Structure formats: C-alpha cells, structure tokens
C-alpha cells in the first residue's frame, strides 16, 4: 500500500484553486515588474518544470497516462512568454535581469555575444524546424488515423461483447479509452502550434531586446556603441538561452509523447529491450568500424576503440541469449515432468469442449491469416449472429487439425461426438442451382453439406459463367461457415448448458434485478429454466427476450412445474416475436389439421413424471404421417416454408408426433399468432 503525504493530499484537494492562482499569476507577471530575485526564482522553476515534464514523458507507458499534457503545454508556453516580458522589462530598464541570466550570458557562452547568438539561433532551429515541426506532423497524422480507426475499433468491441469475451463494463471502458485517444491526439495537434508560435516569438523578442537595448544604452545612458552592443547582446542572448532550454525540453517531451506507442514498459526498458536483442547487428557494426579504422586519412584509434566496445557487447549478448534459451528449455522440461507427475494431469484429459471443428491438413490455410484465411473472423461473426438471432452466446469453437482425416475433409463435434462432416476444395467454388438455371455446367458433383442440396464444385474461371447462367456460387469458407451456423441452430438446445443459463441470468440481473429475484430460485430452479429455454431453442424460437420469458415463468411457475406446459405459456407470451419470424407481411401460409384428428391426438396424450407422450394406434399414426407428408410436399412445391397450424391444446402433442419424421417442421398454434395475422391455409391433414 502506497503512503500519500498529508501535504500532497491537501494540495490535491485544492488543486482547482491552485491552478487558477497559477494562471492568474502568470498573466499578472506580464503587467507588474518583477524584482531580479523573483525573476531568478521563476526562471529556475521554468527549467525544473521542463525537466520534470521530460521525465514523466519518458517513464509513461502510453500517451493517455499524460492526457493533461496539451493543457500543460499551453500553461508552460504562457509562463515562458511571461518570463520573456519580465526579463525584457528589466534588461531595458535596469540593464540587469538577475544572476541566472547574467551567468548564462557570461559563463555559458564565455562572454562572447556572437557565439551566444549563434548558439541561440541553433537551438531555435533545432526546436522549430526539427522537433516542433516533426511532433506537429506526427500529432496531425495520428489524430487523423485515430479518428478513421474509431468505427473499426467500435465494431471490434461490439463483436467481443456479443461473443462474451468481455463484459459490458470492459466494453464501456474501451469505448471511453478510444474517445479519449481521439480527443488527446486532436488536442496535441492544436497544442503543438503553441510551441511553434513560442519559437517564433523568441526570435522576435531577442531582436527587439538587442535593438531596444542598443538604442537605450547609446541615447539614454550615454554608453558607447560597442559597449551598449556588447552589454545588451550578452543579456539578451543569456535571457534567450535561459528560456529556450526549458522550451527545448518541453518540445522534446511533445515529440516523445506523440511518437510513443502503447507498451507495458517505460521508454528506457523498451529501448534497451528492443535495441539489445540481436547480436548479429553488433557483430556487423564492429566489423564495419574495424574496416573504417584501416581507411587512410581517418583517425584509427576512435574506430578501433568503438569496434572493440561493440564487439564486447555483441559477445555478451550472444552468451546471454544462449543461456536464456538453455534455461528456458530446462524450465520447460522440468515443468512437463512436474505436470506429468500431478494427479490432476489425468483429470484434465476428461474435459470435453462444447464444440470442435477438426480439419484435414489441406484446409489449414483457411485458419492461417498469413495465407488469407479468415475462418476465425467468420466464426466470430457466426457467434455474433447466433447471439442476435437465437439469444444465447455460443461457446468458443475449438479448431484443430487432424491428420487422420482426408486432406479436404472436416468434421464438427458436439461435446466430443461427431455430428456433421463434409469436404471442401479450397481452389474451387460451390455452384448450386436454385431452380432457375436451365443449362448444366462442368464440375465435380457433390452435395451442399449444410442442407444436402445437389451442388457442383467448379474452377475459379468458371465462376462468372455459372453466375450468368443463374447458379448460386459461394466460396469454400462460406460453405463451411454456413454449415457451422446450421449445426449451431439445429443443436442449440444441446449446446445450452446450465453455466450458460447462469450467465444469461446474470446479464438480466444487472438491468432487471427484481425480475430475477422473484423467479430464481423461489419459483423456478436453474435446471427447470434450462429445460424451458432448451425447448424453445429446439424449435428455433429465439430466447433473446429473456425479460418476457422470466416474467411469464414468474406468472405461471407457481401453478405448474411441468417444463413442457411452461414452455407453451412462454410461446404464447412471445406471440409477437413468433409471428414476425414465420409470417410474411402479416400473412401466415400453412397447413392445418382436421378438428377430429386434433381431438384424437389430445385424447391419446399420456403424462408421466418424465414428460408427456402420444399413444396413437399404429394405423392412425401411419395415416396421419402419410397425410402430413403429402400436404408438406404440396406446400413445398409451391415455394412456401412448411408450417403446421393447430389448436393450442394439440400443438405440443402434434410436435411430439412429427419431431422424428419431420424434425425441421414448424408447428404453431393459434395462441402464438397476433390477432391481426391473416391465416392462409393451403391444405388440411386428415385421415
């Protein structure tokens, strides 16, 4: 725990008042004359402040750690200008501006005004042309790039949030940081103009002091021309150097901040860590230095000394790197031995990933970003799409290569068990006939893996021709992405575990704590809630509206603990969502079931502790399924999605009958549709 002195706590408490007093004092300094002693104190303070700012800039790990720098740059620039005005007043009025300026004028430049003036001009050139202009350009470009990159960074944050990689709080912090970065570099772009203007003002002030001092010394004080020029030039140049040294320090700090990339270490560690990492560089440099020492006319001793020094550094680095590698290998071997000895090492082998994708070695380029593969990005978008459409976060899909597979094959596993497979040709495109193409194309016949539709693998040069003939053409990665998406949707009920349900509950609790506290665990347990959500997902009903689901369960959970009945109540509450999902423009095209047949189905329903089932006579069951398949074929041939509409009492049991013969068939009830929905029955199932 760090100790904070009491005086520092008091200063922090009244920091707003302190800053106000400082700014007002700086402005007053331009008006009220300062005694030489006070000017010495302020000049020393200016140099100290410049050194402190440079040190802070060097030890920062990222620019935002010194976000107050643009405002501080304005204040320090104003402070230097105030000192320029005060020192000019003393030089012109008294011919003396304190010990600091006098010392710089006599000791630093040796009493030679010409030398001092040249040194001053060189400092101005370094600050104005090199450091200030470069920092200004970097700040301008960085501000532009930061603003251009903001939409992409925002999308990346949204993707991480939707995929569950970060929390809402972390997402909010990242967004604030992005906004602060844009504001900071924009402010630095403008603040760098202060330093540029300060350099120009320094040149003008020096010229005014020399000319003004020369006129005052000759005309008012009766000094000789040479004496006046010598005296006032020394004072003016000394004053310019005193003010330009901190100005140069702050300009350097500006350049360090705007060129500093984000890092975990300060600048010193980064320079040493990144510069002293390649011994070969120092070996080559040492050889070049020794060769230069042999060139006639060049001084050999400095090159030989530096060559020996660089060679020693290269040798030391080589030995250090070799030792580090050996130590790392030893540590790794010891770690592996310890891991093998641990009893927990066997337990870790029992862990099963929720979803896995195993690929043959020919499909590895799909995962390798350096070879143009974007499968990882596609999977992130798949998880985002499933979160938006289905309402739950798909667990991370582990991808690994499997040399036992065919080179172009892949398999998809759910909890360690293979549930789907397919083959891809990376140098081909998959062409599918949507029913409008009249001409055949050459290629390798196959089946589209997601839906089992007839398709043809074609060469890349045939793609444009196939599209012109009316075929739907997709690339291999899109084929795999579509297959993964359909597998997730078809098996969402099995993917959703209790830990996933707990995560969903926690997300709702953050915004609607009363709903969660009423429901769980007083009315419905976590396991019962999982059963209801899984039943909805099994029929591809989105669970994104968790608040409505929770409120419905809170209303009816006290009346029954039957998960199937509770699911029906929830479906009724989600009527608006279900209607929008299956009805087109307010019209639901479907097939219905004869009322007498519905009554037979309801009467044959049997309830047990494990759930309900339908006990129809075999002949009745066969006749029902045959009639249903006939009506579904008619509806499909007309281009409509097959949907069966039943009475609310019969929907659950009808679904149980058809879930094996037609697992993808949508079964709705009248209670799940909005009152304004127009029902267009295209057939009726009867026996």
N, C-alpha and C positions, 0 to 999 in steps of 0.2 A: 504494500500500500504506500503510495507516494504521499509525502508530507508537504502541505502547502503553507508557507509562512502567512502569519496573520496580516502583515502589511500588504502582501500581494492580494489577499482576499479583499481587503478594503479598497485597494486600487481597482480591482475587477468590479467591485460593487458600484463604484462611482466612475467607471470608465467613460460613460457618455458625457459626464460633466468635464472630465479631464480632457477629452478630445476637443470639446467645444472651446475650452480655455486655450488649448494649444493653437487651434486655428485662429482664434481672435488675436492671440499674442503675435502670431506671425504677421497678420495684417497690420497690427499696430506698429511692429518693427519697421515697416516701410515709411511710417509717418514720423514717429518720435525718434530723435537721435539717441544712439546708444553710446555709453562710455566705452573706451578701449578695452577695459577689463571684461565687460559684459560681452563685447564682440568676440574676444578670445574664447570665452566660455562657450558661446554659441557655435563658433567655428569648430572647436574641438568636439562639441556634441554632434555636429554635422558629419564629421569624419567617423566618429564612433557609430553613428546610426547607419552610415553606408557599410561599414564592416559587418555590423550585425545582420543587415539585410542580405549581404552576400553569403554569410554563414548559414542563415536559415534556408536560403535557396539551395545551397549545396547539400544540406542534410535532409531536405524533403525527398520523399519517395514518389510523389506525384504532384502536379501543379495545383490541384484543388486544396492541398494542405496549406497553401498560402493564398487563398482566394481573396484576401483583403489587399493583395499587392497592388492592383490598379488604383485603388483609392489612396493607399500609402504612397504610391508613386507621385500622385498629384500633390499630396501634402509635402513630401520632401522636395519636390521641384519648387513649390511655393516658398518653402523655407530657404532654399538656396538663393532664390531671387530676392527675398527679404534681406539676406546677408549681403548680397551684392549691393543693394541700395544703401544699407547701413555703412558698409565699408567704403563705398564711393563717397558718401557724405563726409566721413572722417578724413579720407585722403584729400579731398578737395578743400575742406575747411581747415584742417589742422596739419596736413602733411604727415600725419602719423595715424595708423589704424591698428595699433596693438602689437604685442610681441609675436603672435603667431604669424601674421602677415610679414612683419619685419624679418623674422627668422627665415621664412621661405624666400624672401627677396634677397637676403644676404648670404645665408648658409647653403640653402638648397641649390641655388643657381650661381653660387660663388660671386655674387655682387655684379655679375655681368648681365646687363639688361638685354643685350642682343641674344645671348644664349638662352636666357629665361624666356624671352619672347618666342624663340624658335621652339623650345620645349613645349611651351603653352600651345602653340599652333599645332604641333604634332599630336598632343593629347586631344585637341579639338577634332583633328582629322580622324584619329582612331575612334573616338566616341561617335562622331557624327556620321562618318562615311561607312565605317566597318561595323561597329557593334549596333548602333541605333538603327541604321537602315536595315541591317540583316534581321534584327529582332522584330522590327516593324513588319517586314515581309513575311517572316515565319508566322507571326501572330495573325496577319491578314489571311494567309493561306489556310492556317489551322482553323480559324474561325469559320471560313467558308466550307472546308471539308467537314467540320463538326456539324454544321447545320445541314449539309447534304446527307450526312450519315444518320441523322436523327430518326427518320422514318424506318430505316432498316433496323436500327437498334431497338426501336419500339416494337416492331414486329417480332424480333428475336425474343424480347422479354415476354410478349404475349404468348409466343409458342412455348417457352419454358414454363410459364404459369399454367397454361392449359394442359401441358403434358405432366404436370405435377413435380417438375424438377425444382421449382422454387415456390415459396409461399406468397400470399398477397402482400404481406409486409415487405418481403425482399423485393418483390416487383415494384412496389411503390418507392422503395429506397433507390433502386436502379433508375427509375424514371426521373426522380429528383436529381440524381447524380448527372444524368445526361443533360438535363436542363441547365444545371449549374455549370457544366463544362461549356455549353454553348454560350451562356452569359459571361463566363470568365474570359474565354478567348475573344469574344466580341469586345469586352471591356479592355482587354490587353491591346487589341488593335487600335482602340482610341487612345489609351493611356500612353502608348509608345510615341504618340505625337507630342506629348508633353516634354519628353526627353529631347526630341528633335528640336522643339522650339527653345528649350533651355540652352542647347549648344549654340544656336544662332544668337540668342540674347547675350550669351557670354562674350562672343566675339564683338558684338556692338558695344557692350559695356566697357570692354578693355579699350577699344578705340576712343570712346568718349572720355574715359579716365586719363588716357595719355594726352589727348589734345586739350582737354579741360585743365588738367594739372599743369601742362606746359604754359598755357595762357595765364593761369592764375599765378604760377611761380614767377614768370617774367614780368607781367604787368602789375600785379598787386603786391608781390613780396620782394620785388627788385632782385631776383636771382638771375644769374647768368643763363644764357640759353643752354649751354652744356650742363650746368648744374641742375637746372629745372628738368631737363630731359632725363638726366641720369636718375634723379631722386624719384620723380613721379613714375618713370617707367619701371623702376625696381618695385615700388609699392604696388603698382597696377598689376605687373606680372605676378608678384607674390600673392596678391589677392586672387588673381585668376587661377593660379595653381592650387591654392587652398580650397577653392570652391569646385574646381574641376576634378580633383582626386575623388571626393565622395560621389560626384556626378558620374565619374567613370566606373566606380564601384557599383552604383545602382544600375547603370546601363548594362554592366556585365551580369548583374543579378537578373535583369529583364531577359537578356539572351538565354541565361541558364534555365529560367522558368519556362519560357515558351518553346525551348527545344528539348525539354526534359520529357521523356516517355515514362509512362507508369511502370513502377518497379517495386519489388519487395524490399529493396535496399537503398541506401543513400548513394549519392553520386560517387563518392570515394570508393565504396565497395564495388560498385558497378564498373568503374574504370579499371580497377585492379583486377577484378574477376573476369572481365571480358578482354582486357588487353594482354594479360599474362596467362594465356591459356594455350598458346600454340608455340611450342619450342622451335619449330621449323622456321617461323618468321624471324626469330632472333638469330638462329644459325645463319640464315641467308644474309641478314643485316651485318653480322660480324664479318662474313667473308667479303662483302662489298666494302666495308670500312678498311679491311686489310689491303684490298686491291687499290683503294684510293690512296693509301699511305705510300704506295710504290710509284704513284704518278709523279714525274719530275715537276718541281716547282711548287707542289703542295706541301704544307708542313706535315711531316710524317708522325711526329710524336702524338698530337691530339687524336689522330685517326687510330693509331695503334692502341692508345690507352682506352679509347671508347670501344674499339673492337674487342679488346680483352674483357672489358666490363660486360659488353653484350654477350660475348661467348660464355662467360661465367653464368650469367642469367639463364641462357639457353640450356646449359648443362644442368643447372639446379632445377629448372622447370621439368626437364626430361626425367630426372631422378624422382622428383615429387610425383609426377603423373604415373610413372611405373609403380611406385609404392602405393599410390591410391588405388590403382587397378588391382594390384595384388591383395591389398587389404579388403577391397570390396568383394573380390572373389572368395576370399577366406570367410568373410562375414556371411556371404550368401550361402556357402556350403554349410557353415555352422547352423544357420537359420533353417536350412532344409532338413538337416539332421534332427534338429530340435522339433521341427514340425512333424516329422515322421514319428518321432517318439511320443508325441502327445496323443492321448486317447481321443481328444476332440477331432483329430485329423480324420478319423474314420467317420465320425458323425457328420462332418461337412459333406461327405460324399452322398449322404442321404437327401440333401436338398434338391428339390426339383423346381426348375424355372417354370413360371406360369406359361410362357410361350417361347418357343425356339424356332429358329429358321436355320436349317443346315443346307449348305450349298456345295456343289461339286467344284473342283478346282478351276474349271473353265469359267465359272460365274464370279470368281473373286474380283475381277475388275469392276463389277457393279458396286462393290463396297469401298474400293480404293479410290479416294478422291483425287489422288495424283494421276489416275488413269481416266478421269472424267466420270467416275461412278458417283451417283447421288442417291443411292438406295437409303443411306442413313437419314438424309434430309427427307426423303419420301416417307419413311416410317414415322418421322416426327410429325409430318403433315397428316399422316393417317391417324395417329393418336389424337391430334388436334381435331380432325374431322369427326372421329368417333365420340370425342368429348362433347362436341356441339350437337351431333345428331342423336346419340344414344344416352348421353347424360352421365357417363362414368369414365374414369381415367383408366385407360388400358395399361397394364403393367409393362415394364420395359421388355422389349422383344430381343432376346439374346441371339446374335448371329455368329455362327461358327462354320468353318469349312470341314467337310467330311470326305476323306479320300476313299471311303468305301462306296460312295455314291458314284453314279455315272458322271462324267465331266460336266454335262449340261443339265444335270438333274438337281432338284431341290425338294426338300420335304419340310412340312410345317408340323410342329409338335405342340400339343396342348398338355401341360403337366407331364411331360416326358413321353407321351404316347403320340405316335404319328396319326394325324387326322386328314392330311391332304398332301399331295405331291404333284409334281409337274416337271416339264423340261422346257428349257429356253435355248434359243440360238441367238447369241449376242450380236452376230453380224447379219441378222435378218430382221424383218418386220412381220408382225402377225396381221394378216388381212382376213376380215370377216365379212360375209355377205349379209347385210341387214334385210335382204329380201327384195331389194330394188335393182341389184346388179344382174344383168342378163347374160353377160359374157364371162367365160371361165378364164382364169389366169394360171400361169405355170408356177409351181412351187411344191413345197413339201406339205402334204395333207396332215392335219393334226386336229386336236380338239382344244378349244379355249379352256384353260384349267379352271377358271372361276365358275362358269356356268355350263361347261360341257358342250358348247356350240361348235359346229364344224368350222374350221379355220384353215388357213394356208400360210406357211412360212415363205416369204418372198425375199428376194435380194433387194438391197437398198435402191438400186437403179430402177427397180420395178415399182417403187412406192408411188411415184407421181401418176403413173399409168393406172395403177389399181384404184387410186382415189378418184381419178377421172371416170372410171367405169362404175363408180358407186360403192366401192368397198370401204369399210371402216378399217383404217390402218393404224396400228399402235406399236410403240417400241417395246422391247423385251422388259425393261424395268417397269413400265406402266402395266404390262400384263401381270407381273409378279405383285406389284402394289395393289392392283385390283383384286387379285386372288387373296392376298393377306387381309384386305378390308372385308371381303365377303366372309372369310373364315371367322374374323372377329365378330361380325354382326350375327352370324349363324350360331356361334358358340358363346355369345356374351353372357348368357345365364351361367355357364360353367366357369367362365373366367372370373366373374364377380365373386370374390371371397369375402369372408367376414371382416378381414382387416380393411379391404377396400370399402366395405359398407361403413366401417367406423370412420374412415377418412371422409366419406361423404357426410356423415352425421356431424363430424367436427366442423366441416365447412358451413353447414347450415346453422350450427350453433353460434357461429361468430356473428351472424346478422339477425337470426331469429331464435334467440335462446329460449323464449317462452314456449315455442312450438316443440322444441326438442325435449325440454324438461318435462312437459306434460306427457309426451309419448313414451320416452325411453328412460328407465325400464318399467315405469309404472303400468303402462297399458300393453306395450309390445316389447318383446325382448329383441336383442340384436339378431338372433337367429331367425325369429319369425319375420323380422323386417327383411332379412336377406332373402327368404323364400318368396315374399311378395315382389321384391324388386327383380329377382331372377325370373319369376313367372311373367312379368311384364316384358323383360328383355327377350325371353324365349319367343315371344310373338312380335318382337321388334317394335315394341312400344317404348318410346324414349322415357327415361326416368329423370330427365333434366329438371323438371318442375317438382323438385323434392318437397318444397313447402306445401303444395297442394296434396301431394301423396301423404305427407306426415299428418296434415290436418284431417284428411279423410280417415286415416287409420286411427287417429285420436277419437274421431266421432263414432266409429263402428268397432274398434278394437275391444271395447268393453262388452259388446254384445256377442261376439264370436271369436274364437281363436283359430278357426279354420282358415289357413292361408289362401286357399282357393276362393273362398267366399269373399275374403278381404280384398283379394286381387280384383274380383268383379266390381266391388264397390269403388275401388280406385279407378278402374277403367271408366266407370260412369262419371267420376269427377273429372276425368281427363277427356271428356267428350269433345271439347273444342279442339284440342290437340289431335285427337284421333280422326276427327272429321277433316281437318286440314291435311292430314297425312294421306288419307285414302280417297277423299272426294275431289273431283276436278271441277273447278268453277262452281262449286255448290251442288254438283250432281254426282251421286254415287251409283256407278254401274255395277250390278251384282246379279247373283242368282239367289233365290230364296228356297225355303224348304216347306213342303206341304204341312199344314197345321196338324193333321192327324199323325203324320210321321214325327213331328216335333213332340207331340204328346206321348207317343210310344217311346221316344228316346228319353224323355224326362221320367216316365214311369219305370223304365228299366234301370235307372241310375241307382247304384248301391253305394252307401257311405260306410267307410271303415276308419279306424284310427290312423291308417297310413294315407288316407285320402279317399276320393270317390272314383268309381269306375262304372262303365256302362255294360250291362249284361243283356245284350240283344241276342235273339236267336240267330244262329248261323245263317239261315236263309235270308232273314231280314237284313242282317249286316251285309251280306254279299249283294243283295238287291240295292241297298242304299248306296254302297260304294260304287257299284256299276252305274247307277243313275247319276251319281255325283260326278264321276269321271266324264260321263257323256256331256253333261252341262258345262263342265270346266273346259272341255275341248271346244265346244261351240263358242264360249266366251273368249277363249284364247285366239281362235281363228279370226274373230272379229277385231283383234288387236287390243283387247282390254285385259287389265290385270284381274286374275280370278279372285273374286271376293264372295263369300257366302254370308248372307244376312239372315239372322234368326231372332226369335224372341229372347228376351233377357234370361229366362229360366232355362232355356235349352242351349245357350251359347257355349257354356263350359263343357257340357257333355258332348256336344257336336264336335268341339275341338279335340276332345279325347279320342273320338272315333277316327277322325281324319288325320291325326298327327303322325301316324305311321304310314298310311297310304299316300298322303299328300302333305309332307311336313312343312312345306313353304306356303301352304294355303292360308289366306287371311280369313278369319271367322269373326264377324262383328255382330253386335246386337243393336236393336233399335234404340236402346237406352244410351248407347255410346255415340249417337249421332246428334248433332244440333237440330232443334226443331225445324229450322228453315232449310234443312238439307233435302234436296229433291232425289227420290229413290227411283232409279231406272232398272227394273227387274228384267233381265234378258232371258230368264228361264226359271224352272222350278224343279227341285229334286223331289221325286215321289216314287212310291213302289206300288 
